[in-house]
Amino acid sequence: MLYHYKKDFEKIAMGLMSYASDLNQTDRLMEEMDLYRQDSDRKLFLWKSEETSDFVAILGVEIEQKVLLLRLIALSPSYRNEGLSYKMLDALQAMYQDLPIMGTLETTPIIQTWQQDQSSAEE
């Protein structure tokens, strides 16, 4: 389940963000965290595992006028390759039904495969 980021989750969020390849250095991670704290158009969401009740993944988005830009998606290594990113995107789309989800250079491949998976399921 997706949870809106709160200050109480800061250390957990930073730990999960560090799984992103471009955020594995502390100074870069702190810069990114500051962007989410300071820009009201940027939002972080954490995913809580139903099995363990632990936060195991994070999404970072930027809300623009006509799109929801997925800037960050990072999962704990033990939760990768289980379709969790698709569940997270489904939940995100349910929250922002009026906005299509678009990606950055890093996140577009995930969004494309998620959209293909949705199209296949509808057929």
SULTAKA-V318191 format. One record per helix or strand. SS is the DSSP state (A for helix, B for strand). FROM is the first residue (numbers start at 1). LEN is the number of residues. Records with the same first field share a line. If there is no record, write none. Layout:
SS->FROM-LEN / FROM-LEN
This chain:
B->2-3 / 42-7 / 55-9 / 67-9 / 100-4
A->7-11 / 21-3 / 26-13 / 77-3 / 84-12 / 108-15
